[in-house]
Amino acid sequence: MKISKEKKNKIFEQILNYLYSVNPRPIFTSYIAREIARDEEFVKKLLLALKKKNLVIELKKNNKGVQYKRRSRWVLSPEAYQAFKKRIEI
């Protein structure tokens, strides 16, 4: 099934809004998928697209510096956070 570009952009906005609301806490892909009620693999694909646009940062290590084998946590990039902050202040 193909999703239109307009709908994808709305889902991108949902992801970014959620990450902004929990900032600076990094969130696992599965939690993001559950929050926006989407499939985990689909959300991961979208998060990787946002990573290419430098809007999110992927963290592959836990707080102790140990590398995750199959998990990733996500956080807004500083630039994206500042853009959201300016937008919300207006």
PDB file with SEQRES, HELIX, SHEET and CRYST1 records, atoms N, CA, C and O in Angstrom:
SEQRES   1 A   90  MET LYS ILE SER LYS GLU LYS LYS ASN LYS ILE PHE GLU          
SEQRES   2 A   90  GLN ILE LEU ASN TYR LEU TYR SER VAL ASN PRO ARG PRO          
SEQRES   3 A   90  ILE PHE THR SER TYR ILE ALA ARG GLU ILE ALA ARG ASP          
SEQRES   4 A   90  GLU GLU PHE VAL LYS LYS LEU LEU LEU ALA LEU LYS LYS          
SEQRES   5 A   90  LYS ASN LEU VAL ILE GLU LEU LYS LYS ASN ASN LYS GLY          
SEQRES   6 A   90  VAL GLN TYR LYS ARG ARG SER ARG TRP VAL LEU SER PRO          
SEQRES   7 A   90  GLU ALA TYR GLN ALA PHE LYS LYS ARG ILE GLU ILE              
HELIX    1 AA1 LYS A    5  VAL A   22  1                                  18    
HELIX    2 AA2 THR A   29  ILE A   36  1                                   8    
HELIX    3 AA3 GLU A   40  LYS A   52  1                                  13    
HELIX    4 AA4 PRO A   78  GLU A   89  1                                  12    
SHEET    1 AA1 2 VAL A  56  LEU A  59  0                                        
SHEET    2 AA1 2 ARG A  73  LEU A  76 -1                                        
CRYST1    1.000    1.000    1.000  90.00  90.00  90.00 P 1           1          
ATOM      1  N   MET A   1       0.849  -1.176   0.000  1.00  0.00           N  
ATOM      2  CA  MET A   1       0.000   0.000   0.000  1.00  0.00           C  
ATOM      3  C   MET A   1       0.893   1.238   0.000  1.00  0.00           C  
ATOM      4  O   MET A   1       1.875   1.313   0.740  1.00  0.00           O  
ATOM      5  N   LYS A   2       0.543   2.186  -0.825  1.00  0.00           N  
ATOM      6  CA  LYS A   2       1.294   3.419  -0.975  1.00  0.00           C  
ATOM      7  C   LYS A   2       0.646   4.524  -0.150  1.00  0.00           C  
ATOM      8  O   LYS A   2      -0.573   4.694  -0.172  1.00  0.00           O  
ATOM      9  N   ILE A   3       1.471   5.272   0.576  1.00  0.00           N  
ATOM     10  CA  ILE A   3       0.977   6.391   1.380  1.00  0.00           C  
ATOM     11  C   ILE A   3       1.367   7.679   0.669  1.00  0.00           C  
ATOM     12  O   ILE A   3       2.498   7.828   0.207  1.00  0.00           O  
ATOM     13  N   SER A   4       0.428   8.598   0.585  1.00  0.00           N  
ATOM     14  CA  SER A   4       0.700   9.850  -0.113  1.00  0.00           C  
ATOM     15  C   SER A   4       1.741  10.674   0.638  1.00  0.00           C  
ATOM     16  O   SER A   4       1.950  10.504   1.839  1.00  0.00           O  
ATOM     17  N   LYS A   5       2.373  11.552  -0.088  1.00  0.00           N  
ATOM     18  CA  LYS A   5       3.408  12.414   0.491  1.00  0.00           C  
ATOM     19  C   LYS A   5       2.814  13.311   1.580  1.00  0.00           C  
ATOM     20  O   LYS A   5       3.458  13.585   2.593  1.00  0.00           O  
ATOM     21  N   GLU A   6       1.587  13.761   1.356  1.00  0.00           N  
ATOM     22  CA  GLU A   6       0.912  14.624   2.330  1.00  0.00           C  
ATOM     23  C   GLU A   6       0.704  13.889   3.661  1.00  0.00           C  
ATOM     24  O   GLU A   6       0.930  14.450   4.733  1.00  0.00           O  
ATOM     25  N   LYS A   7       0.269  12.626   3.574  1.00  0.00           N  
ATOM     26  CA  LYS A   7       0.048  11.846   4.796  1.00  0.00           C  
ATOM     27  C   LYS A   7       1.368  11.531   5.491  1.00  0.00           C  
ATOM     28  O   LYS A   7       1.444  11.548   6.720  1.00  0.00           O  
ATOM     29  N   LYS A   8       2.408  11.243   4.709  1.00  0.00           N  
ATOM     30  CA  LYS A   8       3.727  11.002   5.297  1.00  0.00           C  
ATOM     31  C   LYS A   8       4.207  12.234   6.049  1.00  0.00           C  
ATOM     32  O   LYS A   8       4.758  12.125   7.144  1.00  0.00           O  
ATOM     33  N   ASN A   9       3.998  13.406   5.460  1.00  0.00           N  
ATOM     34  CA  ASN A   9       4.421  14.641   6.117  1.00  0.00           C  
ATOM     35  C   ASN A   9       3.680  14.845   7.436  1.00  0.00           C  
ATOM     36  O   ASN A   9       4.265  15.334   8.403  1.00  0.00           O  
ATOM     37  N   LYS A  10       2.416  14.480   7.486  1.00  0.00           N  
ATOM     38  CA  LYS A  10       1.648  14.587   8.735  1.00  0.00           C  
ATOM     39  C   LYS A  10       2.192  13.624   9.787  1.00  0.00           C  
ATOM     40  O   LYS A  10       2.242  13.956  10.971  1.00  0.00           O  
ATOM     41  N   ILE A  11       2.597  12.435   9.357  1.00  0.00           N  
ATOM     42  CA  ILE A  11       3.170  11.467  10.286  1.00  0.00           C  
ATOM     43  C   ILE A  11       4.537  11.961  10.769  1.00  0.00           C  
ATOM     44  O   ILE A  11       4.875  11.809  11.943  1.00  0.00           O  
ATOM     45  N   PHE A  12       5.328  12.556   9.854  1.00  0.00           N  
ATOM     46  CA  PHE A  12       6.601  13.168  10.257  1.00  0.00           C  
ATOM     47  C   PHE A  12       6.354  14.204  11.354  1.00  0.00           C  
ATOM     48  O   PHE A  12       7.083  14.253  12.344  1.00  0.00           O  
ATOM     49  N   GLU A  13       5.331  15.023  11.171  1.00  0.00           N  
ATOM     50  CA  GLU A  13       4.993  16.048  12.163  1.00  0.00           C  
ATOM     51  C   GLU A  13       4.616  15.416  13.498  1.00  0.00           C  
ATOM     52  O   GLU A  13       5.017  15.912  14.551  1.00  0.00           O  
ATOM     53  N   GLN A  14       3.850  14.326  13.468  1.00  0.00           N  
ATOM     54  CA  GLN A  14       3.465  13.643  14.704  1.00  0.00           C  
ATOM     55  C   GLN A  14       4.698  13.136  15.453  1.00  0.00           C  
ATOM     56  O   GLN A  14       4.801  13.274  16.672  1.00  0.00           O  
ATOM     57  N   ILE A  15       5.622  12.551  14.705  1.00  0.00           N  
ATOM     58  CA  ILE A  15       6.851  12.027  15.310  1.00  0.00           C  
ATOM     59  C   ILE A  15       7.650  13.170  15.939  1.00  0.00           C  
ATOM     60  O   ILE A  15       8.082  13.076  17.088  1.00  0.00           O  
ATOM     61  N   LEU A  16       7.841  14.241  15.182  1.00  0.00           N  
ATOM     62  CA  LEU A  16       8.617  15.369  15.692  1.00  0.00           C  
ATOM     63  C   LEU A  16       7.941  16.030  16.889  1.00  0.00           C  
ATOM     64  O   LEU A  16       8.613  16.418  17.845  1.00  0.00           O  
ATOM     65  N   ASN A  17       6.624  16.160  16.843  1.00  0.00           N  
ATOM     66  CA  ASN A  17       5.890  16.732  17.982  1.00  0.00           C  
ATOM     67  C   ASN A  17       6.053  15.877  19.233  1.00  0.00           C  
ATOM     68  O   ASN A  17       6.239  16.401  20.331  1.00  0.00           O  
ATOM     69  N   TYR A  18       5.983  14.573  19.064  1.00  0.00           N  
ATOM     70  CA  TYR A  18       6.149  13.686  20.211  1.00  0.00           C  
ATOM     71  C   TYR A  18       7.560  13.801  20.785  1.00  0.00           C  
ATOM     72  O   TYR A  18       7.731  13.897  22.000  1.00  0.00           O  
ATOM     73  N   LEU A  19       8.568  13.792  19.915  1.00  0.00           N  
ATOM     74  CA  LEU A  19       9.948  13.914  20.398  1.00  0.00           C  
ATOM     75  C   LEU A  19      10.172  15.261  21.082  1.00  0.00           C  
ATOM     76  O   LEU A  19      10.918  15.350  22.057  1.00  0.00           O  
ATOM     77  N   TYR A  20       9.530  16.300  20.571  1.00  0.00           N  
ATOM     78  CA  TYR A  20       9.645  17.614  21.202  1.00  0.00           C  
ATOM     79  C   TYR A  20       9.016  17.596  22.593  1.00  0.00           C  
ATOM     80  O   TYR A  20       9.552  18.192  23.527  1.00  0.00           O  
ATOM     81  N   SER A  21       7.887  16.918  22.729  1.00  0.00           N  
ATOM     82  CA  SER A  21       7.176  16.903  24.006  1.00  0.00           C  
ATOM     83  C   SER A  21       7.939  16.157  25.104  1.00  0.00           C  
ATOM     84  O   SER A  21       7.756  16.449  26.286  1.00  0.00           O  
ATOM     85  N   VAL A  22       8.783  15.208  24.731  1.00  0.00           N  
ATOM     86  CA  VAL A  22       9.548  14.442  25.722  1.00  0.00           C  
ATOM     87  C   VAL A  22      11.010  14.852  25.781  1.00  0.00           C  
ATOM     88  O   VAL A  22      11.789  14.253  26.523  1.00  0.00           O  
ATOM     89  N   ASN A  23      11.390  15.857  25.016  1.00  0.00           N  
ATOM     90  CA  ASN A  23      12.776  16.305  24.958  1.00  0.00           C  
ATOM     91  C   ASN A  23      13.265  16.700  26.347  1.00  0.00           C  
ATOM     92  O   ASN A  23      12.486  17.301  27.087  1.00  0.00           O  
ATOM     93  N   PRO A  24      14.461  16.415  26.739  1.00  0.00           N  
ATOM     94  CA  PRO A  24      15.618  15.843  26.049  1.00  0.00           C  
ATOM     95  C   PRO A  24      15.745  14.333  26.205  1.00  0.00           C  
ATOM     96  O   PRO A  24      16.790  13.770  25.879  1.00  0.00           O  
ATOM     97  N   ARG A  25      14.716  13.675  26.691  1.00  0.00           N  
ATOM     98  CA  ARG A  25      14.772  12.229  26.921  1.00  0.00           C  
ATOM     99  C   ARG A  25      14.743  11.471  25.597  1.00  0.00           C  
ATOM    100  O   ARG A  25      13.820  11.664  24.806  1.00  0.00           O  
ATOM    101  N   PRO A  26      15.732  10.611  25.337  1.00  0.00           N  
ATOM    102  CA  PRO A  26      15.692   9.788  24.115  1.00  0.00           C  
ATOM    103  C   PRO A  26      14.657   8.680  24.248  1.00  0.00           C  
ATOM    104  O   PRO A  26      14.490   8.100  25.321  1.00  0.00           O  
ATOM    105  N   ILE A  27      13.965   8.390  23.150  1.00  0.00           N  
ATOM    106  CA  ILE A  27      12.853   7.444  23.151  1.00  0.00           C  
ATOM    107  C   ILE A  27      13.121   6.307  22.159  1.00  0.00           C  
ATOM    108  O   ILE A  27      13.621   6.535  21.058  1.00  0.00           O  
ATOM    109  N   PHE A  28      12.782   5.090  22.566  1.00  0.00           N  
ATOM    110  CA  PHE A  28      12.934   3.938  21.684  1.00  0.00           C  
ATOM    111  C   PHE A  28      11.916   3.994  20.556  1.00  0.00           C  
ATOM    112  O   PHE A  28      10.835   4.564  20.701  1.00  0.00           O  
ATOM    113  N   THR A  29      12.281   3.393  19.433  1.00  0.00           N  
ATOM    114  CA  THR A  29      11.418   3.346  18.255  1.00  0.00           C  
ATOM    115  C   THR A  29      10.055   2.747  18.592  1.00  0.00           C  
ATOM    116  O   THR A  29       9.025   3.254  18.150  1.00  0.00           O  
ATOM    117  N   SER A  30      10.050   1.689  19.362  1.00  0.00           N  
ATOM    118  CA  SER A  30       8.785   1.014  19.693  1.00  0.00           C  
ATOM    119  C   SER A  30       7.848   1.928  20.474  1.00  0.00           C  
ATOM    120  O   SER A  30       6.634   1.874  20.274  1.00  0.00           O  
ATOM    121  N   TYR A  31       8.382   2.765  21.359  1.00  0.00           N  
ATOM    122  CA  TYR A  31       7.545   3.691  22.121  1.00  0.00           C  
ATOM    123  C   TYR A  31       6.952   4.767  21.217  1.00  0.00           C  
ATOM    124  O   TYR A  31       5.796   5.159  21.373  1.00  0.00           O  
ATOM    125  N   ILE A  32       7.756   5.236  20.276  1.00  0.00           N  
ATOM    126  CA  ILE A  32       7.259   6.244  19.321  1.00  0.00           C  
ATOM    127  C   ILE A  32       6.138   5.636  18.491  1.00  0.00           C  
ATOM    128  O   ILE A  32       5.095   6.260  18.297  1.00  0.00           O  
ATOM    129  N   ALA A  33       6.353   4.419  18.002  1.00  0.00           N  
ATOM    130  CA  ALA A  33       5.342   3.737  17.183  1.00  0.00           C  
ATOM    131  C   ALA A  33       4.049   3.550  17.969  1.00  0.00           C  
ATOM    132  O   ALA A  33       2.959   3.743  17.431  1.00  0.00           O  
ATOM    133  N   ARG A  34       4.166   3.179  19.228  1.00  0.00           N  
ATOM    134  CA  ARG A  34       2.976   2.984  20.052  1.00  0.00           C  
ATOM    135  C   ARG A  34       2.258   4.307  20.281  1.00  0.00           C  
ATOM    136  O   ARG A  34       1.028   4.353  20.251  1.00  0.00           O  
ATOM    137  N   GLU A  35       2.995   5.370  20.505  1.00  0.00           N  
ATOM    138  CA  GLU A  35       2.398   6.673  20.789  1.00  0.00           C  
ATOM    139  C   GLU A  35       1.622   7.226  19.598  1.00  0.00           C  
ATOM    140  O   GLU A  35       0.554   7.811  19.774  1.00  0.00           O  
ATOM    141  N   ILE A  36       2.153   7.045  18.380  1.00  0.00           N  
ATOM    142  CA  ILE A  36       1.472   7.587  17.203  1.00  0.00           C  
ATOM    143  C   ILE A  36       0.635   6.528  16.483  1.00  0.00           C  
ATOM    144  O   ILE A  36       0.100   6.779  15.403  1.00  0.00           O  
ATOM    145  N   ALA A  37       0.526   5.348  17.085  1.00  0.00           N  
ATOM    146  CA  ALA A  37      -0.305   4.248  16.571  1.00  0.00           C  
ATOM    147  C   ALA A  37       0.054   3.856  15.140  1.00  0.00           C  
ATOM    148  O   ALA A  37      -0.793   3.829  14.247  1.00  0.00           O  
ATOM    149  N   ARG A  38       1.320   3.556  14.954  1.00  0.00           N  
ATOM    150  CA  ARG A  38       1.819   3.105  13.642  1.00  0.00           C  
ATOM    151  C   ARG A  38       2.694   1.868  13.824  1.00  0.00           C  
ATOM    152  O   ARG A  38       3.121   1.553  14.935  1.00  0.00           O  
ATOM    153  N   ASP A  39       2.951   1.178  12.724  1.00  0.00           N  
ATOM    154  CA  ASP A  39       3.800  -0.001  12.714  1.00  0.00           C  
ATOM    155  C   ASP A  39       5.251   0.387  13.008  1.00  0.00           C  
ATOM    156  O   ASP A  39       5.735   1.414  12.534  1.00  0.00           O  
ATOM    157  N   GLU A  40       5.937  -0.445  13.795  1.00  0.00           N  
ATOM    158  CA  GLU A  40       7.310  -0.150  14.194  1.00  0.00           C  
ATOM    159  C   GLU A  40       8.265  -0.017  13.016  1.00  0.00           C  
ATOM    160  O   GLU A  40       9.077   0.908  12.978  1.00  0.00           O  
ATOM    161  N   GLU A  41       8.178  -0.924  12.063  1.00  0.00           N  
ATOM    162  CA  GLU A  41       9.078  -0.877  10.905  1.00  0.00           C  
ATOM    163  C   GLU A  41       8.840   0.379  10.071  1.00  0.00           C  
ATOM    164  O   GLU A  41       9.787   0.988   9.573  1.00  0.00           O  
ATOM    165  N   PHE A  42       7.588   0.761   9.921  1.00  0.00           N  
ATOM    166  CA  PHE A  42       7.248   1.972   9.175  1.00  0.00           C  
ATOM    167  C   PHE A  42       7.800   3.205   9.886  1.00  0.00           C  
ATOM    168  O   PHE A  42       8.356   4.100   9.249  1.00  0.00           O  
ATOM    169  N   VAL A  43       7.644   3.248  11.211  1.00  0.00           N  
ATOM    170  CA  VAL A  43       8.148   4.377  11.986  1.00  0.00           C  
ATOM    171  C   VAL A  43       9.669   4.439  11.894  1.00  0.00           C  
ATOM    172  O   VAL A  43      10.242   5.523  11.781  1.00  0.00           O  
ATOM    173  N   LYS A  44      10.324   3.281  11.941  1.00  0.00           N  
ATOM    174  CA  LYS A  44      11.791   3.260  11.832  1.00  0.00           C  
ATOM    175  C   LYS A  44      12.236   3.821  10.486  1.00  0.00           C  
ATOM    176  O   LYS A  44      13.203   4.580  10.412  1.00  0.00           O  
ATOM    177  N   LYS A  45      11.535   3.448   9.435  1.00  0.00           N  
ATOM    178  CA  LYS A  45      11.843   3.957   8.093  1.00  0.00           C  
ATOM    179  C   LYS A  45      11.711   5.484   8.053  1.00  0.00           C  
ATOM    180  O   LYS A  45      12.551   6.173   7.476  1.00  0.00           O  
ATOM    181  N   LEU A  46      10.653   5.998   8.669  1.00  0.00           N  
ATOM    182  CA  LEU A  46      10.447   7.446   8.701  1.00  0.00           C  
ATOM    183  C   LEU A  46      11.498   8.141   9.561  1.00  0.00           C  
ATOM    184  O   LEU A  46      11.968   9.225   9.216  1.00  0.00           O  
ATOM    185  N   LEU A  47      11.865   7.522  10.675  1.00  0.00           N  
ATOM    186  CA  LEU A  47      12.897   8.104  11.537  1.00  0.00           C  
ATOM    187  C   LEU A  47      14.250   8.165  10.820  1.00  0.00           C  
ATOM    188  O   LEU A  47      14.998   9.129  10.983  1.00  0.00           O  
ATOM    189  N   LEU A  48      14.554   7.155  10.044  1.00  0.00           N  
ATOM    190  CA  LEU A  48      15.801   7.178   9.277  1.00  0.00           C  
ATOM    191  C   LEU A  48      15.776   8.279   8.217  1.00  0.00           C  
ATOM    192  O   LEU A  48      16.806   8.891   7.933  1.00  0.00           O  
ATOM    193  N   ALA A  49      14.608   8.532   7.633  1.00  0.00           N  
ATOM    194  CA  ALA A  49      14.470   9.634   6.676  1.00  0.00           C  
ATOM    195  C   ALA A  49      14.657  10.972   7.387  1.00  0.00           C  
ATOM    196  O   ALA A  49      15.283  11.880   6.839  1.00  0.00           O  
ATOM    197  N   LEU A  50      14.122  11.103   8.598  1.00  0.00           N  
ATOM    198  CA  LEU A  50      14.305  12.331   9.376  1.00  0.00           C  
ATOM    199  C   LEU A  50      15.774  12.500   9.792  1.00  0.00           C  
ATOM    200  O   LEU A  50      16.276  13.620   9.889  1.00  0.00           O  
ATOM    201  N   LYS A  51      16.440  11.390  10.032  1.00  0.00           N  
ATOM    202  CA  LYS A  51      17.863  11.434  10.380  1.00  0.00           C  
ATOM    203  C   LYS A  51      18.681  11.989   9.210  1.00  0.00           C  
ATOM    204  O   LYS A  51      19.607  12.774   9.414  1.00  0.00           O  
ATOM    205  N   LYS A  52      18.338  11.582   7.986  1.00  0.00           N  
ATOM    206  CA  LYS A  52      19.036  12.087   6.804  1.00  0.00           C  
ATOM    207  C   LYS A  52      18.844  13.587   6.630  1.00  0.00           C  
ATOM    208  O   LYS A  52      19.701  14.272   6.071  1.00  0.00           O  
ATOM    209  N   LYS A  53      17.705  14.094   7.115  1.00  0.00           N  
ATOM    210  CA  LYS A  53      17.415  15.531   7.028  1.00  0.00           C  
ATOM    211  C   LYS A  53      17.970  16.292   8.237  1.00  0.00           C  
ATOM    212  O   LYS A  53      17.755  17.497   8.369  1.00  0.00           O  
ATOM    213  N   ASN A  54      18.685  15.581   9.118  1.00  0.00           N  
ATOM    214  CA  ASN A  54      19.280  16.153  10.330  1.00  0.00           C  
ATOM    215  C   ASN A  54      18.240  16.734  11.285  1.00  0.00           C  
ATOM    216  O   ASN A  54      18.495  17.739  11.949  1.00  0.00           O  
ATOM    217  N   LEU A  55      17.078  16.106  11.354  1.00  0.00           N  
ATOM    218  CA  LEU A  55      16.038  16.550  12.277  1.00  0.00           C  
ATOM    219  C   LEU A  55      16.019  15.725  13.567  1.00  0.00           C  
ATOM    220  O   LEU A  55      15.556  16.200  14.604  1.00  0.00           O  
ATOM    221  N   VAL A  56      16.518  14.499  13.499  1.00  0.00           N  
ATOM    222  CA  VAL A  56      16.602  13.645  14.681  1.00  0.00           C  
ATOM    223  C   VAL A  56      17.999  13.030  14.754  1.00  0.00           C  
ATOM    224  O   VAL A  56      18.724  12.962  13.761  1.00  0.00           O  
ATOM    225  N   ILE A  57      18.348  12.589  15.951  1.00  0.00           N  
ATOM    226  CA  ILE A  57      19.630  11.928  16.185  1.00  0.00           C  
ATOM    227  C   ILE A  57      19.342  10.531  16.696  1.00  0.00           C  
ATOM    228  O   ILE A  57      18.525  10.344  17.598  1.00  0.00           O  
ATOM    229  N   GLU A  58      20.017   9.552  16.116  1.00  0.00           N  
ATOM    230  CA  GLU A  58      19.858   8.159  16.532  1.00  0.00           C  
ATOM    231  C   GLU A  58      20.933   7.824  17.560  1.00  0.00           C  
ATOM    232  O   GLU A  58      22.120   8.045  17.321  1.00  0.00           O  
ATOM    233  N   LEU A  59      20.514   7.296  18.694  1.00  0.00           N  
ATOM    234  CA  LEU A  59      21.441   6.876  19.741  1.00  0.00           C  
ATOM    235  C   LEU A  59      21.441   5.358  19.783  1.00  0.00           C  
ATOM    236  O   LEU A  59      20.399   4.732  19.975  1.00  0.00           O  
ATOM    237  N   LYS A  60      22.616   4.771  19.604  1.00  0.00           N  
ATOM    238  CA  LYS A  60      22.716   3.318  19.578  1.00  0.00           C  
ATOM    239  C   LYS A  60      23.423   2.763  20.812  1.00  0.00           C  
ATOM    240  O   LYS A  60      23.769   1.583  20.857  1.00  0.00           O  
ATOM    241  N   LYS A  61      23.640   3.631  21.829  1.00  0.00           N  
ATOM    242  CA  LYS A  61      24.273   3.188  23.068  1.00  0.00           C  
ATOM    243  C   LYS A  61      23.397   3.562  24.247  1.00  0.00           C  
ATOM    244  O   LYS A  61      22.662   4.548  24.207  1.00  0.00           O  
ATOM    245  N   ASN A  62      23.487   2.750  25.310  1.00  0.00           N  
ATOM    246  CA  ASN A  62      22.719   3.072  26.510  1.00  0.00           C  
ATOM    247  C   ASN A  62      23.479   4.108  27.340  1.00  0.00           C  
ATOM    248  O   ASN A  62      24.525   4.600  26.918  1.00  0.00           O  
ATOM    249  N   ASN A  63      22.950   4.434  28.515  1.00  0.00           N  
ATOM    250  CA  ASN A  63      23.557   5.460  29.363  1.00  0.00           C  
ATOM    251  C   ASN A  63      24.955   5.104  29.837  1.00  0.00           C  
ATOM    252  O   ASN A  63      25.752   5.985  30.160  1.00  0.00           O  
ATOM    253  N   LYS A  64      25.251   3.818  29.877  1.00  0.00           N  
ATOM    254  CA  LYS A  64      26.566   3.360  30.325  1.00  0.00           C  
ATOM    255  C   LYS A  64      27.552   3.205  29.176  1.00  0.00           C  
ATOM    256  O   LYS A  64      28.692   2.795  29.394  1.00  0.00           O  
ATOM    257  N   GLY A  65      27.135   3.524  27.961  1.00  0.00           N  
ATOM    258  CA  GLY A  65      28.020   3.444  26.802  1.00  0.00           C  
ATOM    259  C   GLY A  65      28.051   2.086  26.129  1.00  0.00           C  
ATOM    260  O   GLY A  65      28.882   1.858  25.251  1.00  0.00           O  
ATOM    261  N   VAL A  66      27.174   1.186  26.514  1.00  0.00           N  
ATOM    262  CA  VAL A  66      27.131  -0.150  25.914  1.00  0.00           C  
ATOM    263  C   VAL A  66      26.279  -0.088  24.651  1.00  0.00           C  
ATOM    264  O   VAL A  66      25.162   0.429  24.662  1.00  0.00           O  
ATOM    265  N   GLN A  67      26.826  -0.624  23.562  1.00  0.00           N  
ATOM    266  CA  GLN A  67      26.160  -0.608  22.255  1.00  0.00           C  
ATOM    267  C   GLN A  67      24.940  -1.525  22.257  1.00  0.00           C  
ATOM    268  O   GLN A  67      25.015  -2.674  22.691  1.00  0.00           O  
ATOM    269  N   TYR A  68      23.808  -0.998  21.763  1.00  0.00           N  
ATOM    270  CA  TYR A  68      22.625  -1.832  21.566  1.00  0.00           C  
ATOM    271  C   TYR A  68      22.844  -2.721  20.350  1.00  0.00           C  
ATOM    272  O   TYR A  68      23.481  -2.310  19.380  1.00  0.00           O  
ATOM    273  N   LYS A  69      22.318  -3.935  20.403  1.00  0.00           N  
ATOM    274  CA  LYS A  69      22.448  -4.838  19.259  1.00  0.00           C  
ATOM    275  C   LYS A  69      21.376  -4.585  18.214  1.00  0.00           C  
ATOM    276  O   LYS A  69      21.659  -4.593  17.016  1.00  0.00           O  
ATOM    277  N   ARG A  70      20.131  -4.359  18.665  1.00  0.00           N  
ATOM    278  CA  ARG A  70      19.030  -4.230  17.713  1.00  0.00           C  
ATOM    279  C   ARG A  70      18.123  -3.040  17.989  1.00  0.00           C  
ATOM    280  O   ARG A  70      17.126  -2.864  17.288  1.00  0.00           O  
ATOM    281  N   ARG A  71      18.427  -2.233  18.968  1.00  0.00           N  
ATOM    282  CA  ARG A  71      17.532  -1.148  19.354  1.00  0.00           C  
ATOM    283  C   ARG A  71      18.159   0.202  19.023  1.00  0.00           C  
ATOM    284  O   ARG A  71      19.372   0.321  18.847  1.00  0.00           O  
ATOM    285  N   SER A  72      17.318   1.193  18.944  1.00  0.00           N  
ATOM    286  CA  SER A  72      17.768   2.566  18.755  1.00  0.00           C  
ATOM    287  C   SER A  72      16.875   3.477  19.581  1.00  0.00           C  
ATOM    288  O   SER A  72      15.680   3.228  19.737  1.00  0.00           O  
ATOM    289  N   ARG A  73      17.470   4.525  20.099  1.00  0.00           N  
ATOM    290  CA  ARG A  73      16.704   5.570  20.757  1.00  0.00           C  
ATOM    291  C   ARG A  73      16.848   6.820  19.910  1.00  0.00           C  
ATOM    292  O   ARG A  73      17.840   6.994  19.202  1.00  0.00           O  
ATOM    293  N   TRP A  74      15.853   7.687  19.988  1.00  0.00           N  
ATOM    294  CA  TRP A  74      15.810   8.860  19.126  1.00  0.00           C  
ATOM    295  C   TRP A  74      15.570  10.122  19.947  1.00  0.00           C  
ATOM    296  O   TRP A  74      14.844  10.111  20.941  1.00  0.00           O  
ATOM    297  N   VAL A  75      16.193  11.199  19.509  1.00  0.00           N  
ATOM    298  CA  VAL A  75      16.026  12.494  20.147  1.00  0.00           C  
ATOM    299  C   VAL A  75      16.076  13.558  19.056  1.00  0.00           C  
ATOM    300  O   VAL A  75      16.718  13.363  18.024  1.00  0.00           O  
ATOM    301  N   LEU A  76      15.407  14.673  19.279  1.00  0.00           N  
ATOM    302  CA  LEU A  76      15.459  15.778  18.316  1.00  0.00           C  
ATOM    303  C   LEU A  76      16.865  16.332  18.239  1.00  0.00           C  
ATOM    304  O   LEU A  76      17.569  16.393  19.248  1.00  0.00           O  
ATOM    305  N   SER A  77      17.282  16.740  17.045  1.00  0.00           N  
ATOM    306  CA  SER A  77      18.574  17.418  16.908  1.00  0.00           C  
ATOM    307  C   SER A  77      18.441  18.810  17.524  1.00  0.00           C  
ATOM    308  O   SER A  77      17.332  19.336  17.616  1.00  0.00           O  
ATOM    309  N   PRO A  78      19.544  19.408  17.945  1.00  0.00           N  
ATOM    310  CA  PRO A  78      19.466  20.757  18.536  1.00  0.00           C  
ATOM    311  C   PRO A  78      18.839  21.788  17.597  1.00  0.00           C  
ATOM    312  O   PRO A  78      18.104  22.667  18.045  1.00  0.00           O  
ATOM    313  N   GLU A  79      19.122  21.685  16.310  1.00  0.00           N  
ATOM    314  CA  GLU A  79      18.557  22.620  15.336  1.00  0.00           C  
ATOM    315  C   GLU A  79      17.039  22.469  15.244  1.00  0.00           C  
ATOM    316  O   GLU A  79      16.308  23.459  15.203  1.00  0.00           O  
ATOM    317  N   ALA A  80      16.579  21.227  15.213  1.00  0.00           N  
ATOM    318  CA  ALA A  80      15.135  20.969  15.138  1.00  0.00           C  
ATOM    319  C   ALA A  80      14.450  21.438  16.420  1.00  0.00           C  
ATOM    320  O   ALA A  80      13.349  21.986  16.375  1.00  0.00           O  
ATOM    321  N   TYR A  81      15.101  21.221  17.561  1.00  0.00           N  
ATOM    322  CA  TYR A  81      14.513  21.661  18.830  1.00  0.00           C  
ATOM    323  C   TYR A  81      14.343  23.181  18.844  1.00  0.00           C  
ATOM    324  O   TYR A  81      13.296  23.685  19.252  1.00  0.00           O  
ATOM    325  N   GLN A  82      15.366  23.909  18.401  1.00  0.00           N  
ATOM    326  CA  GLN A  82      15.290  25.372  18.373  1.00  0.00           C  
ATOM    327  C   GLN A  82      14.193  25.848  17.425  1.00  0.00           C  
ATOM    328  O   GLN A  82      13.481  26.804  17.732  1.00  0.00           O  
ATOM    329  N   ALA A  83      14.054  25.192  16.285  1.00  0.00           N  
ATOM    330  CA  ALA A  83      13.012  25.559  15.326  1.00  0.00           C  
ATOM    331  C   ALA A  83      11.626  25.342  15.931  1.00  0.00           C  
ATOM    332  O   ALA A  83      10.747  26.190  15.779  1.00  0.00           O  
ATOM    333  N   PHE A  84      11.420  24.207  16.621  1.00  0.00           N  
ATOM    334  CA  PHE A  84      10.142  23.944  17.268  1.00  0.00           C  
ATOM    335  C   PHE A  84       9.880  24.960  18.374  1.00  0.00           C  
ATOM    336  O   PHE A  84       8.762  25.452  18.529  1.00  0.00           O  
ATOM    337  N   LYS A  85      10.913  25.264  19.131  1.00  0.00           N  
ATOM    338  CA  LYS A  85      10.764  26.197  20.250  1.00  0.00           C  
ATOM    339  C   LYS A  85      10.329  27.577  19.738  1.00  0.00           C  
ATOM    340  O   LYS A  85       9.451  28.210  20.326  1.00  0.00           O  
ATOM    341  N   LYS A  86      10.945  28.040  18.644  1.00  0.00           N  
ATOM    342  CA  LYS A  86      10.572  29.328  18.055  1.00  0.00           C  
ATOM    343  C   LYS A  86       9.135  29.293  17.544  1.00  0.00           C  
ATOM    344  O   LYS A  86       8.380  30.249  17.720  1.00  0.00           O  
ATOM    345  N   ARG A  87       8.772  28.197  16.918  1.00  0.00           N  
ATOM    346  CA  ARG A  87       7.433  28.060  16.344  1.00  0.00           C  
ATOM    347  C   ARG A  87       6.350  28.070  17.431  1.00  0.00           C  
ATOM    348  O   ARG A  87       5.277  28.646  17.249  1.00  0.00           O  
ATOM    349  N   ILE A  88       6.649  27.431  18.549  1.00  0.00           N  
ATOM    350  CA  ILE A  88       5.668  27.344  19.631  1.00  0.00           C  
ATOM    351  C   ILE A  88       5.568  28.670  20.383  1.00  0.00           C  
ATOM    352  O   ILE A  88       4.495  29.010  20.882  1.00  0.00           O  
ATOM    353  N   GLU A  89       6.653  29.417  20.474  1.00  0.00           N  
ATOM    354  CA  GLU A  89       6.637  30.693  21.192  1.00  0.00           C  
ATOM    355  C   GLU A  89       5.798  31.753  20.480  1.00  0.00           C  
ATOM    356  O   GLU A  89       5.317  32.694  21.112  1.00  0.00           O  
ATOM    357  N   ILE A  90       5.625  31.605  19.194  1.00  0.00           N  
ATOM    358  CA  ILE A  90       4.893  32.617  18.400  1.00  0.00           C  
ATOM    359  C   ILE A  90       3.426  32.566  18.628  1.00  0.00           C  
ATOM    360  O   ILE A  90       2.682  33.348  18.037  1.00  0.00           O  
TER     361      ILE A  90                                                      
END                                                                             
